[in-house]
Amino acid sequence: MNAGLKNMNKSNENMYGYDYGAAVIGGGHAGIEAALASARMGVKTIIFTLSLDAIGNMPCNPSVGGTGKGHLVFEIDALGGEMGKTADKTMLQCRMLNLSKGPAVHSLRFQSDREKYRTLMKEILENQKNLDIYQAEITEIIFENKRAAGVKTRTGEIFGAKTVIIACGTYLESSIIVGDVSIESGADNMARSSYLAENLKQNGIDMRRFKTGTPARVHSDSIDYSVLEIQRGDEEIINFSDESIYIPLPQRVCHITFTNEETHRIIRENLHRSPMYSGQIKGTGARYCPSIEDKVVRFADKDRHQIFIEPMGDGTKEMYLQGLSTSMPIDIQRKIINSMKGLENAKIMRPAYAIEYDCCDPLQLRRTLEFRNIENLFGAGQFNGTSGYEEAAAQGLIAGINAALKVLGKPEFTLGRASSYIGMLIDDLVTKGTNEPYRVMTSRTEYRVSLRQDNAGERLMKYGFELGLISPGRYAKLQTKLEQIEQEITRVKNKTVYPTDQTNKILLENNTSEINAAVKLIDLLKRPELNYNNLKEIDADRPEDIPENIFKSAMIRIRYDGYIKREEAEIARHKKLEGRKIPEDLDYPSLKGLRIEAVQKLEKHCPENIGEASRISGISPADITALLIYLDRNQ
């Protein structure tokens, strides 16, 4: 293959397709962000997709955001990605989750119009400078001396590229499974990638088999909404992107039903027909998104499980049954659905199914998402063992940025786990690996109070600006916002509130204690019962020309100042460890004080710094001490 490529170059040096800086395999959420980032950074890029009609497809729930995932979307937007802006433009319903808890776990979630999202993303790609789009199945990565040098299509075309990004989603050697039927197919009955996985294995990439699934879609007119619980969207609309201008539109209503004793009886009596329990499904599924039969077995003490009925779009009657993922035979699927309140006469439009697919072991990747042992080859999205559109888009963005930087001859770009959910996601993958489809959750980070949705721009937009993905005007707007927040915090620190009758009356009305001496306004704002709104009469000189979000951000900083300072101290310690670089050629067996298990783990993972080494499973504090002693003596 390599000789063939060289011969073709000699006969036609200007052969179409040979001079790309980056080739992206896959037109899903990872591929989109990778291709856009690379092209926008000035690198000639091509993106390959099995079908132009599947660009930006949402084969599962057409939603963006959610717990932890919403944080990722804000961060993608702060770095110059596209997902947040497109979600804003295609929103059907807006809900901020976890409002009963602190702001660290508040997570924005949109139900999106599937067709509009897909159409808009395709349009964005088509109009992007430096980006070509090509419908083809990639069957081979062209390797030259352990370096990726291009790709080959199923029809024999060769496209040379300085970097290659694999973002195949769930399409590598994928099979759809319903009951005892297995069909060689990608999601939504689209074509699968049938040869690339074998090519990767032959070139030394470790692959594994994962599984995911999706519920049935039913016809809206066959649902009895009169007996269902209503779930409305929030009155206050918050956009994922500060560049979006929300135009008020009627939000779609979602509904809720529940499984019941009859539903569970049907499932239990037919477990022998479930591919999960019959042994037909070999791939490992996502723990945090189980099928309904798995939930009934694992949580046998529960009388019912919540099912959300959500629209797929304004231009379709399809309704998505969130929480009812299954691979049961279709006749059992009908019985399960029809056993539930409001769905007694529901008609299936798309049956539920499980899908098995090949993906790589992410321990083979560096934090840039480039393969450790194959230069110029990057992985992103579900190919790296994750689940979810948001996790995919985040990885695609980082892979695309680093592929472009490599082509441009510039230093690589990485995010630490203390800086962002994106950094945490990638750090978990490349240091700990994953034995199941990985999902981001707020509980995975050690720095929840610092890594909030509302400060994603403050944390990350400077990087997007330096990379050329954020415009000077947008970055200047952020600087103005941050200055306003600081000015507001300074104002309330300096404003004195005196113990007047009116002041104490307001405090008592809000179930908090009176004051007997003068205090600063900031001390009152720290009380959980008080906020800017119920202190309006006390705070008469509050600026009127400042946007409401400035006060919200200031309030969070004021109230959580102690927690934030503690985390900042921990983050500083973490960065110190990250700054202790480990030589690539370090001879671990020669180090005194390292256990045999530690030597094996360190040789396998090849950590780039002490912080990364400390998070590898099986590495003890004593092992880290031995490494630090060596570095102190030799650096």
N, C-alpha and C positions, 0 to 999 in steps of 0.2 A: 504493500500500500504506500509506504513512504517513498519507494523508488518510483512508483507510478506518479505520485504527486510531483516529484522532482522533474520527471520527464515531461509532464504536462506543462510545467512552468517554463522549461526550456523551449518547448514548441510554441507556447503562447503566454508570454509573461503578463499580458494584460487580460488574461482569461477572466470573464465575468465572475465576480464573487470572491476572488482570491485576496483582495486587499482590505479586508475588514479588521478593525481593531478588536471588536468583540462580537462573538456569535452567541446568542441566547437560545437555548432549546426549551421551548414551552411558552405558551401565550396565556398562562394563568396569572394569578396575582403576584407570584414571585417573579415570573418572567417579565411581566409588564413593568414593575418597578426597576428591575435590573436593566432592561433595555432603555427605559426613559432616562435613568440616571447616567448611564454611559453616554448616550447620545447628547444629552444636555451638557455634559462636561466636555463636549467637542470631539468625541471619538466616533468614528464611522462604525455603525452597529447594524447587525441584522438579527431579527427575531424570527424563529421558526415555530410554526404551530401546525398541529395535525389538521386543524380546520380553522379557517378565518372566522367562521361563525361561532367558534368557541372561545374567542379572545375575551378574557374577563368573565368567563362563565362562573356561575355559582351553582354547582351541581347539588349542593346541600341547601341549607336554609339561606335565602337571600337576605342576610343581615350582616351588619358591620358593627364591630365593637362588642361590648359586654364586659363582664367582670375580668379585669386584667387586660383583655383584648382592646378595650377602649383606650387604655394607656398607650398601647402600641400604636394605634392609629394617630393619636395626638403627636407622638414622637416621630412617626413617619412623615407627618405633615411638617413638623418643625425642621426636619432635615431636607425638605424639598420634594418629598414623595407625592404621589397623586391620589392615593386611596381615599384620604379624608375629604378632599374637594369633590371627588366623584360621588362619594356617599352623601355629602350635603345636597348635591343636585338631584339625587334620585331617592330621597328619603320619603317613606310612606308613613312612618310613625317614629317619634322620638321619645326615648325614656332614659332618664338618669337612674341607674341602679344603685342600690345600697345607700340611699339618702338617710336612712335611720342610723347609719354609722358615720364615722369620721370621714373627712375629705380625702384621706389617703386611699380609701377604697371606693370612692364615688367613681362610677364607670358609665360612660355614655354608650348607648346602644341604639342603632337605627335599624328598623325594618326597611329594606330597600326594594325598589322596583327592579326585579332581576333583568328584564329585557332592556330597560333604559340604562342600567349600569353597564351591561355588556356592550350596548350600542355606543355609549359615550366613550368608554375605554378604547374601543376599536377606532373611533374617530380621532381620539387624542393621539394614538399611535400613528395613524395614517398622516397626521399633520405635523408630526415631529421631525424637525430638521436632523440630518445625520442618521436617520433610522429607516431601514428597509424592512418590509414585512414579507415573509415567504411561507406559503403553505406547502409543507413537505414533512415526511417522516425521516428523522435522522436515525441512521442505523449504525453509524460508527463515529467515534472520535478519532481523528488522525493524530497519532503520537509520533514525535521525533525525539529520541533520547530522553524519554521520561518527561516530555513536555507536550502539552496540547498545542496542535498547530492548525487545526481546522476540523471540519465535519464533512461527512458524506451522507447523501440522501438515499432513500430506497431506490430511486430511479438512476442512481449512479453519479449524480452531480457532486462536485467537490467544491467546497467553499473554504478557503484558507482564512485563518483568523489568528491574531496574536494571543487572544484569550478566548476561552469557551466557558459558558455558564450553563450548568445543567439544572433546569427547573421544570422537570417533567411531571410534577404533581403525582397523581395516583395512576398514571398511564403506563408505567413500565411493566410489561408482562402481566397486565391486569386482567382479572376475571371477575365478572359479576355473578353472584351466587344468590339464587332464590330457591329455597327448598332443596331438592336433590338435583337441581339443574345448575350447571356451571357454564357460563358463556364467555368466550374469549373476547373481552370488550373493555373499553374505557368507561368512565362515568357517563351517565345519560345516553348509554348505548352508542357512544361515539367510538371511532377507531382507536385502537391501542397502539403503543409502541412495542413492536414484537422482537426487535433484534438488538437494541442498544444495551439492554441489561447484560446480555451475554458478552458483548464487546467490552463492557466495563470490567466484568469479572475476569476476562482473559488478560486484561491489562493491570491486574493486581488490586482492584478495588473490591473491598469486602461489602457484600450485599446481604440484605435480610428481607424477610417477608412480613409485611404489616397488613392490617385489615381495618377498614372503616365501613360505615354504612349510612343509609339515609331512610327516612320514613316515606310512607305513601303520600301522594297528593290526591286530594278528593275535590269533587266539583262543588263549588260554593252553593249552587241552587239546591243541592241534595242535603244540605245541613239545616237543622232546625235551630236557628239562632235564638229563638224566644226563650229557650230553657237553659241557655248558656250564660256563664258569668262574662261580664264585659270588662275588657282591659283597654283603657283609653291611654293615649299618649299624654306627655306633659304639656301643660299650658305654656311654659317657658321653653322656647326652642334654643338650644345651644348647638352651634356648629362645631364640627371637628377642626375646621380650618379658619384662621382669622382672616383669610382672604375671601371667604364665602359671604355672600349677602343673602340672608334668608328671606324669601318671599312667602308670606303666610298663605298656606293652602290648607284645605280641610284634611286633617290627618285621618288615616284609615284606623278603624277600630279592630282590635284583636279580641279573641274570645278564649275562654278556658273551660275545659271539661276534665273529667277524671276517669281513670280506670276503676273497676269495681270488682266485687267478688266473682261475678260471672266472667269478666275479662280474664281474671287470674286463673279461673278454673279451665278456661279454653286453652290458655298458654301451658299450664302444667300438664294437662292431658295430652298435649301434642309436642312436648319437648323432644320426643324421639324423632320428630320430623324436622327439628331445628338443625340446620347445618353446624351451628355452634356446638351442640351437644352430641351430634352424631359423629363428630370428628372430621366432617368434610372440610370445614374451614381450618386451615393450618396457621394462618397469619395471626399475629398478636393485635388485639383491638385496643382502642382507647379506653382507659379505666374511667375517665371522667365524662365519657359520652357513651354509656352502655346501651345495648339493645333492650327493648322492653322485656324480652324473655329473661335476660340476664338480671334485670332489676327485680323481677318477680321472684327469681330464685335467691338472689343475694339478700334481698330485703323482704324475706317471707313474713315478717311481722307487720309489714305495712298493709293497711286495708286498701289503699288507693295511691295512684301516682298521677301527678298533674300533667295534663296535655294542653299545650298552647296551639290554638288554631290561628294561623297567620297568613296574610295574603302574599302571593308571589309577585303581584304587580297590579297596576291599574288596568292593564289591557288584557287580563286573563281571569278566568274563573277558578284557576287552580288555587287550592288552599293547602298550606303546609302544616302537617301534624307534628309539631316539635315535641320530642319526648317519646315518640312511638317508633323509633328506629327498630328495624327487624329484618331478618332474612328468612322468616317462615314462608312456607308455601303460600301461594296467592289465595287459595280457598280458606286457609286459616287466617290470613291477613284480613279478609272480608269479615270473618266472624268476630275477630278481635275488635275491629273498628265499629261494626254494627252493634256491639254489646255496650257501647258507651252512650251516655246521655247526649242527645242532640245529634248523634251520628248514626241513629238506628237505620236510616235509609241512605246513608252517605255512599256515593258512587266513586270508586277508585278511578283516577285518570292515569296515574303513574304508580305502579306497584313499588313497594319498598324493596331494597336489596342490600346485600353486603358486597364490598369490593375488596379483593386482595390484590396487592401490588408489591413490586420490589422497590427498595430504597437502600441508601448507603448507611453504613455505620458512621455517625458523625464524629467519632473519635479520630477519624482520619483527617479531619479538617483543622486548619488554624483559625484564629479569631477573625481573620480577614475573609474566611470561608473558602480560601484556596486549599486544595489538597496538599498535605504535608509532603508527600513523596512524588507528586506530579505537578510540575510547575505550570502555571497559566490555566489550570483547570479549577473551576469553582463549582460549588454546589449551593443550592438555595431551595427553600420551601419544603414541601412534603418529601422531596427526594432526600432531605437531610433527616427525616424521621419525625417531623412535627405534624400537627393537625391544625386546621383552621386557616382561613384566608388571611387573617391579620399577621399570624406568625410567619406565613409564607411571604407576604409583602415586605415585612421588616427585613427578612433575610435577603430577599431579592435586591432591596435597596442597598444593603451593605455589600453584597457581592458585585453589583453593578458599579458601585463607587470604586471598589478596589480593583476591579478589572480595568476600569478607565484609568485609574492612577498608575497601574502597572504599564499600560500602553504609553502613557504620557511621561513615564520615567520619574514619577513623583513618589514621595513617601506614602506608605500604606496608611489606612484609616481604620482604627478599631475603637470600640466603646467598651469601657469597663462595666462590670455589674453594678458598681456604685453610682454610675452616671445615668443609667436608663434601664427600662425593661428590655429594650433591644439588646443591650450589653449583657444583661442577666440571661436572657434566652440563649444567646450564642455561647456564653461562658458555660452554662449548664450542658449544652450539647457537646462542646469540644473537650470539656474536662471530665464530665460525669457520664456522657453518653446517654442513651435512652433505650429501654427494652420494650417500649410501647410508644404509640404516637404521642409526642410531647405537646402539652398544652400550657400556655402561660396562665398563671394565677397570681393574684396579689400576695398570696401566702408564701410564694417562692422567694421573694426578695427580702433581704435583711434591712432594707432602707425604705420602707413603705412611706413614711412621713415625708421624706425628701423627694421621692419619685412620684409626685402627684400628676394628675392630668393637667391641672391648671398652670403648672410651671414647666411644662414640656418645652415651650419656646425659650424660656429663660435658661434651661439646661443645655439645649441642643442647637438652637438656631444659629449660634455663632459658627458652628461647624458647617451647617448647610450653606451659610454665607461664604465661608472660606473656600468651600468646594465649588462654588459657583452655581449652586442649586437654589439659593434664596436671593432674591433681588435686593439691591441696596435700599430701595424704598421700603420694602417690607422689613428689612433689618432695622432701619432707622425708626420705623413705627414701634418696633419692640423696645428699642432703647428709650423712647419717649414714655412708653407704658411703665417700664421698670423705674424710671426716674419719678414718675407720678406716685408709684407705690411707696418708694422710699420717702418722698416728701410727705405723704399722708401718714406714714408711721412716725416720722419726726414730729409732725403736727400734734398727733394724739399723745406722744410722749411729753410734749411741752405744755399741753393745755391742762390747766388746773380746774377741777370741779370742786365747788365749795358745798358744805353740808346745809343747804337751804331747805326750807319746808317743801318747796316744789320738787327739788332733787330727791329727797327722801320719799316723797309721795310716789314718784315714778319708780323708784327702786322697790318699794313695797308692793306696788301693783304688779311688778314683774317677778314676785316671789324671791327677792334677794334682799340681803340685809341693808340697813341704813348705814350712812357714813357719819362719823362724829368729828372728823377732821378733813381738811382739804386733801384730795387725792388727784392723781393724774388720770386723764380720760382713758389712757391705755390700760390702767389697772381695772377699770370698770368693764372694758371690752374683753378682758380675760375671763370674766365671770361667765359660766355656761348659760345663765339665764338671760344674758344681755347681748345686744347686737346694735349695729348702727341704726336700725329702724326704730327700736323702742327707746333709743337715747336721743332721738331727733330734737326734742325740746331742750335737753341739756346741752346738746352740741349745736347751738344756733349758728355758729360761724363755719359750719361744714361747707366746703366748696361745692357750688352747684353746677359747675361746668365740667366736672370730672365724670367719666363713664362709670356706671354701676359696678362693672367688673373690677375696677381699681379698688373699690372698697371691699369687695369680696376677697380679693387676693391679699390685701392688707390685713383683713380680719383673720385669715388662715395663718398668716405669719405671726401675728400677735398672739393668737390663742395657742399655737403649737410651738412657740419659740423655744421652750425648754427641751421638747422632744427633738426638734430640728438641730439644736446645738449638740445634743448627745450623739445624734446620728452623724453630724458633720465631723465630730472628733473620731468616730469609728471609721468614717470614710477616709479621713486623713491617714489613719493607721493602715487602712486597706491599700491606699495609693502608694504608701511607702513600700509595702510588700510587692506591689505590682512593678515598682521601679527597680527592684533588684532582679536584673536580667540574668538568665541562665544560659551559658554558652551552648550553642547547638551541638558542638562536638564533645560535650562533657562525658567523660568515661565514668559512668555511675558505679560499675563494679569496683573501681579502684578507690572509691570514697570510704573512709573509715566511719563507722557509726550507722551506716545504712543497712537496714534489714534486707534479706533476700527478696521478700515480697515488694518492698519499696523499690529496689533496683529494677525488678521486672515491670512494675507499674510505670516508673519514670521513663524507662526505655521505650515502653509502648506508647505513652502519651506525649513524650517530648515537650514538656511544659516550657513556655517561653520566659516565665518569671516565677518568683517564689510564691506570689499570690495564687497563681494558677496551680502550682504544684500542691499547695496546701489544701485545695479543694478536690483533689483526686481521691476517690474512694480507696481506703487502705493505706493512705499516707498519714503517719502519726506526727504529733508535735516533735518527737525526738528525731524523726527523719528530717523535718524542716530545720531543726537546730543543726544537724550535721551538714545540711546544704549551706546554711548561713555561715557556719564556721569555715567551710571550704571557700566560699565567695569572699569572706573577709580576708582570708590569707592570700588569695590569688588575684584579687582585684584592687 
